[in-house]
Amino acid sequence: MRKIYFQKEHELMYCCDVLFQSEKSINISWEQKGDSSHVLLIEDTVDSSIWIHCLVEVYVTYRLEKKITDIAKNFYFYKNPQLLKGIYNKTKLILQDDHYVKTIFPNEESLSEALFTLFMEQLCNEKETYFDSFVTFNTISIDNKLTQAVGCGIDEMKRDEVHEQFISNIKKFMKNRPNQTDSIYVLMKKEPLFFQANGMMYQHQELIDKMKKTPLYLLQLDENETFISPLIALAPKNIYLYTESPIEARVYSLCRIFNETVQVLSTEKFPFVANVK
């Protein structure tokens, strides 16, 4: 018989729920030892991978947020509750992002897999497991990975703050800039193409000339930026944006800058002939 000790009853109950979801006919029981110890009893016939998977689920569900918050407090010295919540949310996204996961967990495919590997190595042959002690003192390798993930989350949050300020600055600039053009039609290709209301496409040099006459440097932009800068220079009253990817980041940013000025439409509705791939 294996014994897994929990200090928190709700964690034991959650572990049982996960066990029953994975193994309908599993034979387990639990008992209370004193006022602060709850013991889960599992038959030796139950495969170790099953109950270890459940412990991973308990950790991710009930311990991960506090661990990330503690790292942000004690390693990165954040104290503000709102910032700590933002760091936790960003770190969760980092842990779901393929690029970051491959960097942080080069030998596994996810945090859960890394936890499973560690738990399996250290617990599968143990007859008694003290869950609280284990996750406090025996998960240093995971703590190091999470510290890296929190650092990436903080970096992403800072980039978001810079981007928000960038958006705000452009909106203020455009609010005080009179319209230079009535309507612009933007066709999203590899590089965006800009058309006048008569169907004539703006040539590259024509856009460059207009951008050079606009103080883009005030917004930390220049004529080498090929999406936002031309529209700032043209300052249209209306923007019709034709794209196959209406949820991509730059389209979202454009809509935030120009608000009701922008209409996002399917490329199939583009009204002019554009012989460009």
Backbone hydrogen bonds, N-H to C=O, Kabsch-Sander energy under -0.5 kcal/mol:
donor,donor_aa,acceptor,acceptor_aa,energy
2,R,42,I,-3.2
3,K,127,K,-3.1
4,I,40,L,-2.3
5,Y,3,K,-0.5
5,Y,129,T,-3.4
6,F,38,H,-3.2
9,E,7,Q,-0.6
11,E,8,K,-0.7
12,L,8,K,-1.5
13,M,9,E,-2.6
14,Y,10,H,-2.1
15,C,11,E,-2.4
16,C,12,L,-2.3
17,D,13,M,-2.3
18,V,14,Y,-2.4
19,L,15,C,-2.3
20,F,16,C,-2.7
21,Q,17,D,-1.9
22,S,18,V,-1.7
23,E,19,L,-2.8
26,I,23,E,-1.4
28,I,26,I,-0.8
29,S,41,L,-1.9
31,E,39,V,-2.1
33,K,37,S,-3.5
34,G,32,Q,-0.6
36,S,33,K,-0.5
37,S,33,K,-0.8
38,H,6,F,-3.3
39,V,31,E,-3.4
40,L,4,I,-3.0
40,L,38,H,-0.5
41,L,29,S,-3.7
41,L,39,V,-0.5
42,I,2,R,-2.3
42,I,40,L,-0.5
43,E,27,N,-1.3
46,V,43,E,-1.8
50,I,47,D,-1.4
51,W,47,D,-1.1
52,I,48,S,-2.3
53,H,49,S,-1.6
54,C,50,I,-1.4
55,L,51,W,-1.8
56,V,52,I,-2.1
57,E,53,H,-1.9
58,V,54,C,-2.1
59,Y,55,L,-2.4
60,V,56,V,-2.7
61,T,57,E,-2.3
62,Y,58,V,-2.9
63,R,58,V,-0.5
63,R,59,Y,-2.3
64,L,59,Y,-1.6
67,K,63,R,-2.2
68,I,64,L,-2.8
69,T,65,E,-2.5
70,D,66,K,-2.9
71,I,67,K,-2.1
72,A,68,I,-2.3
73,K,69,T,-2.1
74,N,70,D,-3.3
75,F,71,I,-2.5
76,Y,71,I,-1.5
77,F,73,K,-0.5
78,Y,72,A,-2.6
84,L,80,N,-2.6
85,K,81,P,-2.1
86,G,82,Q,-2.0
87,I,83,L,-2.7
88,Y,84,L,-2.3
89,N,85,K,-2.4
90,K,86,G,-2.4
91,T,87,I,-2.7
92,K,88,Y,-2.2
93,L,89,N,-1.6
94,I,90,K,-2.3
95,L,91,T,-2.3
96,Q,93,L,-1.2
97,D,93,L,-0.6
97,D,94,I,-1.2
98,D,96,Q,-0.5
101,V,97,D,-2.9
102,K,98,D,-2.2
103,T,99,H,-1.1
104,I,100,Y,-3.1
105,F,101,V,-3.0
108,E,105,F,-1.1
114,A,110,S,-2.0
115,L,111,L,-2.8
116,F,112,S,-2.6
117,T,113,E,-2.4
118,L,114,A,-2.2
119,F,115,L,-3.1
120,M,116,F,-2.7
121,E,117,T,-2.2
122,Q,118,L,-1.9
123,L,119,F,-2.5
124,C,120,M,-1.4
126,E,123,L,-1.9
129,T,3,K,-2.7
131,F,5,Y,-2.0
131,F,129,T,-0.9
132,D,5,Y,-0.5
134,F,130,Y,-2.8
135,V,131,F,-2.6
136,T,132,D,-1.2
137,F,133,S,-2.6
138,N,134,F,-2.7
143,D,139,T,-2.6
144,N,140,I,-2.3
145,K,141,S,-1.5
146,L,142,I,-2.8
147,T,143,D,-2.3
148,Q,144,N,-1.7
149,A,145,K,-2.2
150,V,146,L,-3.0
151,G,147,T,-2.0
152,C,148,Q,-2.0
153,G,149,A,-2.4
154,I,150,V,-2.6
155,D,151,G,-2.2
156,E,152,C,-2.4
157,M,153,G,-2.2
158,K,154,I,-2.4
159,R,155,D,-2.2
160,D,156,E,-2.3
161,E,157,M,-2.0
162,V,158,K,-2.3
163,H,159,R,-2.5
164,E,160,D,-2.7
165,Q,161,E,-2.0
166,F,162,V,-2.2
167,I,163,H,-2.7
168,S,164,E,-2.4
169,N,165,Q,-2.5
170,I,166,F,-2.0
171,K,167,I,-2.4
172,K,168,S,-2.2
173,F,169,N,-2.2
174,M,170,I,-2.9
175,K,171,K,-1.8
176,N,172,K,-1.1
176,N,173,F,-0.5
177,R,174,M,-0.9
180,Q,234,L,-0.6
180,Q,235,A,-2.0
181,T,235,A,-1.3
184,I,238,N,-2.1
185,Y,195,F,-2.4
186,V,184,I,-0.6
186,V,240,Y,-3.2
187,L,185,Y,-0.6
187,L,193,L,-2.6
188,M,186,V,-0.6
188,M,242,Y,-2.8
189,K,187,L,-0.8
193,L,187,L,-2.4
195,F,185,Y,-2.5
196,Q,200,M,-3.1
199,G,196,Q,-1.9
202,Y,194,F,-3.0
207,L,203,Q,-2.0
208,I,204,H,-2.4
209,D,205,Q,-2.6
210,K,206,E,-1.7
211,M,207,L,-2.5
212,K,208,I,-2.3
213,K,209,D,-0.8
214,T,211,M,-1.5
216,L,214,T,-3.0
218,L,215,P,-1.5
219,L,216,L,-2.0
220,Q,217,Y,-1.4
221,L,216,L,-2.0
225,E,222,D,-1.5
226,T,224,N,-0.6
231,L,227,F,-0.8
232,I,228,I,-2.1
233,A,229,S,-2.4
234,L,230,P,-2.5
235,A,231,L,-2.0
237,K,181,T,-1.8
237,K,182,D,-0.6
238,N,182,D,-1.9
239,I,261,T,-2.8
240,Y,184,I,-2.9
241,L,239,I,-0.6
241,L,263,Q,-3.1
242,Y,186,V,-3.2
242,Y,240,Y,-0.6
243,T,241,L,-0.6
243,T,265,L,-2.5
248,E,245,S,-1.6
252,Y,248,E,-2.1
253,S,249,A,-2.5
254,L,250,R,-2.2
255,C,251,V,-2.3
256,R,252,Y,-1.8
257,I,253,S,-2.0
258,F,254,L,-2.6
259,N,255,C,-1.7
261,T,258,F,-2.5
262,V,259,N,-1.8
263,Q,239,I,-2.4
265,L,241,L,-3.5
265,L,263,Q,-0.5
269,K,266,S,-1.8
270,F,267,T,-1.7
274,A,272,F,-0.6
276,V,274,A,-2.1
